[in-house]
């Protein structure tokens, strides 16, 4: 991958990229408040299961399908994938959170493309407000000519890193614990990317009911630090 594309990928997957991802825990806060995640080992179990299921078959697979469809110029297929994800993300906060992140991503990231790359992403972004953040990343990478496996790897790392940071802040754990959790996940991340690259589209949305339940319960927590 050429240097510009690599740097662009690192920029859009950086935790400092201003789309508001830091304000979401995607159910982790519920696990913590209910005493289900209160140690480093329990945090690891949460991260491990998230990587194996929701991150692989919802986030990464959805991103891959969107990127491949956009590379063919088939935005209708991208929109169909987004409609499927909209239905598969049953918790309201997660569904709306993904849409809000997507809207901010589209607005900010579109300005980073050169003139030759902008038309595809502009057409995609102009089609309503019901986009999903992972598919928005996929279309952006297609427009920018970023290799999909590299894109999935960086996107997944940013998601897992955010989980580790949230565990450090909310459990709480030490900064060292957070880095150990992240390092421990490297092999799982590699496996998740490989599975997402090969997975059939029929597996899109495969998850664990427990994650969805905790995300739904988050809506009624007495006090909350996160939006989801």
C-alpha positions as CSV (number, residue, x, y, z in Angstrom):
1,X,0.0,0.0,0.0
2,X,1.4,3.4,-0.9
3,X,2.3,5.7,2.0
4,X,-0.5,8.2,1.5
5,X,-3.1,5.5,1.7
6,X,-1.5,3.9,4.7
7,X,-1.4,7.3,6.5
8,X,-5.0,8.0,5.6
9,X,-6.1,4.7,7.0
10,X,-4.2,5.3,10.2
11,X,-5.8,8.8,10.4
12,X,-9.4,7.6,10.1
13,X,-9.0,4.7,12.5
14,X,-7.2,6.8,15.1
15,X,-9.0,7.2,18.4
16,X,-8.6,11.0,18.0
17,X,-10.6,11.1,14.8
18,X,-13.5,13.4,15.7
19,X,-16.6,11.3,15.3
20,X,-17.5,10.9,19.0
21,X,-16.7,7.2,19.4
22,X,-15.3,7.8,22.9
23,X,-18.8,8.5,24.2
24,X,-20.0,4.9,23.5
25,X,-19.3,1.7,25.5
26,X,-21.7,-0.5,23.5
27,X,-23.0,-2.3,26.5
28,X,-19.8,-2.6,28.5
29,X,-21.1,-0.1,31.1
30,X,-24.0,-2.4,31.9
31,X,-21.7,-5.3,32.4
32,X,-19.6,-3.2,34.8
33,X,-22.6,-1.8,36.8
34,X,-24.0,-5.3,37.2
35,X,-20.7,-6.6,38.6
36,X,-20.2,-8.9,35.6
37,X,-16.9,-7.2,34.6
38,X,-14.9,-6.2,37.6
39,X,-11.4,-7.6,37.1
40,X,-8.8,-7.9,34.3
41,X,-9.7,-11.5,33.6
42,X,-13.4,-10.7,33.3
43,X,-12.5,-7.7,31.1
44,X,-10.5,-10.1,28.9
45,X,-13.5,-12.4,28.6
46,X,-15.7,-9.6,27.5
47,X,-13.2,-8.4,24.9
48,X,-12.5,-11.9,23.7
49,X,-16.2,-12.7,23.1
50,X,-16.7,-9.4,21.4
51,X,-14.0,-10.0,18.9
52,X,-15.2,-13.5,18.2
53,X,-18.8,-12.6,17.5
54,X,-20.1,-9.0,17.1
55,X,-16.8,-7.5,15.9
56,X,-16.1,-10.2,13.4
57,X,-19.6,-10.9,12.0
58,X,-21.2,-7.5,12.3
59,X,-18.5,-4.8,12.2
60,X,-15.9,-6.4,10.0
61,X,-18.1,-8.5,7.8
62,X,-20.4,-5.5,7.1
63,X,-17.4,-3.3,6.4
64,X,-16.0,-5.9,3.9
65,X,-19.3,-6.4,2.1
66,X,-19.7,-2.6,1.8
67,X,-16.2,-2.1,0.5
68,X,-16.4,-4.9,-2.1
69,X,-19.8,-3.6,-3.3
70,X,-18.5,0.0,-3.5
71,X,-15.4,-1.2,-5.4
72,X,-17.8,-2.5,-8.1
73,X,-19.7,0.8,-8.0
74,X,-22.8,-1.0,-6.6
75,X,-24.1,1.4,-4.0
76,X,-27.5,-0.3,-4.0
77,X,-25.9,-3.4,-2.5
78,X,-24.2,-1.2,0.1
79,X,-27.6,0.2,1.0
80,X,-29.1,-3.3,1.3
81,X,-26.3,-4.3,3.6
82,X,-27.0,-1.2,5.7
83,X,-30.7,-2.1,5.9
84,X,-29.8,-5.5,7.1
85,X,-27.5,-4.1,9.7
86,X,-30.2,-1.7,10.8
87,X,-32.5,-4.6,11.5
88,X,-29.7,-6.8,13.0
89,X,-28.7,-4.2,15.6
90,X,-31.7,-4.7,17.8
91,X,-30.6,-2.4,20.8
92,X,-31.8,1.2,20.0
93,X,-28.7,2.9,21.5
94,X,-26.4,0.8,19.4
95,X,-28.4,1.3,16.2
96,X,-28.7,5.1,16.7
97,X,-25.1,5.3,17.9
98,X,-23.8,3.7,14.7
99,X,-25.9,6.1,12.6
100,X,-24.6,9.2,14.5
101,X,-21.0,8.0,14.2
102,X,-21.5,7.4,10.5
103,X,-23.0,10.8,9.9
104,X,-20.0,12.5,11.6
105,X,-17.5,10.2,9.8
106,X,-19.0,11.0,6.3
107,X,-18.9,14.7,7.0
108,X,-15.3,14.7,8.2
109,X,-13.7,12.0,6.1
110,X,-15.1,13.1,2.8
111,X,-12.9,16.2,3.0
112,X,-9.8,14.0,3.1
113,X,-10.2,12.4,-0.3
114,X,-8.6,13.9,-3.4
115,X,-10.7,15.0,-6.4
116,X,-10.6,11.7,-8.2
117,X,-11.8,9.8,-5.1
118,X,-14.6,12.1,-3.9
119,X,-17.5,11.3,-6.3
120,X,-18.2,7.8,-5.1
121,X,-18.1,8.7,-1.4
122,X,-20.2,11.9,-2.1
123,X,-22.9,9.8,-3.9
124,X,-22.9,7.4,-1.0
125,X,-23.1,10.1,1.7
126,X,-25.9,11.9,-0.1
127,X,-28.3,9.0,0.2
128,X,-30.1,9.8,3.4
129,X,-29.1,9.6,7.1
130,X,-29.4,5.8,7.8
131,X,-25.9,4.8,7.2
132,X,-23.9,2.5,9.5
133,X,-20.4,3.5,10.7
134,X,-18.7,0.3,9.6
135,X,-20.2,0.4,6.1
136,X,-19.2,4.1,5.8
137,X,-15.6,3.1,6.6
138,X,-15.9,0.4,3.9
139,X,-17.1,2.7,1.2
140,X,-14.5,5.3,2.1
141,X,-11.7,2.7,1.8
142,X,-13.1,1.6,-1.6
143,X,-13.1,5.3,-2.8
144,X,-9.6,5.8,-1.5
145,X,-8.3,2.6,-3.0
146,X,-7.3,1.2,0.4
147,X,-6.8,-2.6,0.5
148,X,-9.6,-4.2,2.4
149,X,-7.6,-6.6,4.6
150,X,-5.5,-3.7,5.8
151,X,-8.6,-1.6,6.4
152,X,-10.2,-4.4,8.5
153,X,-7.1,-4.9,10.5
154,X,-6.8,-1.2,11.5
155,X,-10.5,-0.8,12.1
156,X,-10.6,-3.8,14.4
157,X,-7.6,-2.6,16.3
158,X,-9.2,0.7,16.9
159,X,-12.4,-1.0,18.2
160,X,-10.5,-3.3,20.6
161,X,-8.2,-0.5,21.7
162,X,-11.3,1.5,22.6
163,X,-12.7,-1.4,24.6
164,X,-9.5,-1.7,26.5
165,X,-9.5,2.0,27.3
166,X,-13.1,1.9,28.5
167,X,-12.2,-1.0,30.8
168,X,-9.3,0.9,32.2
169,X,-11.5,3.9,32.9
170,X,-14.7,2.2,34.1
171,X,-13.8,-1.0,35.8
172,X,-11.3,0.5,36.7
173,X,-8.0,-1.2,35.7
174,X,-4.5,0.0,35.5
175,X,-3.0,1.4,32.3
176,X,-0.6,-1.6,32.3
177,X,-3.6,-4.0,32.5
178,X,-5.1,-2.2,29.5
179,X,-2.0,-2.7,27.4
180,X,-1.8,-6.3,28.4
181,X,-5.4,-6.9,27.4
182,X,-4.6,-5.3,24.0
183,X,-1.5,-7.3,23.5
184,X,-3.3,-10.5,24.5
185,X,-5.9,-9.9,21.8
186,X,-3.5,-9.7,18.9
187,X,-3.8,-13.3,17.8
188,X,-7.6,-13.1,18.1
189,X,-7.6,-10.0,16.0
190,X,-5.6,-11.7,13.3
191,X,-8.0,-14.6,13.3
192,X,-11.1,-12.3,13.3
193,X,-9.9,-10.5,10.2
194,X,-9.2,-13.8,8.4
195,X,-12.7,-15.1,9.3
196,X,-14.3,-11.9,8.2
197,X,-12.5,-12.0,4.9
198,X,-13.8,-15.5,4.2
199,X,-17.3,-15.4,5.8
200,X,-20.4,-15.9,3.8
201,X,-22.7,-12.8,3.7
202,X,-25.4,-14.9,5.3
203,X,-23.5,-14.7,8.6
204,X,-23.8,-10.9,8.7
205,X,-25.1,-9.9,12.2
206,X,-24.2,-13.1,14.0
207,X,-23.8,-12.2,17.6
208,X,-24.5,-13.3,21.2
209,X,-27.9,-12.5,22.8
210,X,-26.1,-11.4,26.0
211,X,-24.5,-8.5,24.3
212,X,-27.8,-7.2,22.9
213,X,-29.5,-7.6,26.2
214,X,-26.9,-5.6,28.1
215,X,-27.1,-2.9,25.5
216,X,-30.9,-2.7,25.9
217,X,-30.5,-2.6,29.7
218,X,-28.1,0.3,29.3
219,X,-31.1,2.4,28.3
220,X,-32.5,2.3,31.8
221,X,-29.4,2.4,34.0
222,X,-29.8,4.9,36.8
223,X,-26.5,6.7,36.0
224,X,-24.4,6.5,32.9
225,X,-21.1,7.7,31.7
226,X,-21.6,6.6,28.1
227,X,-24.3,7.1,25.4
228,X,-24.5,3.3,24.8
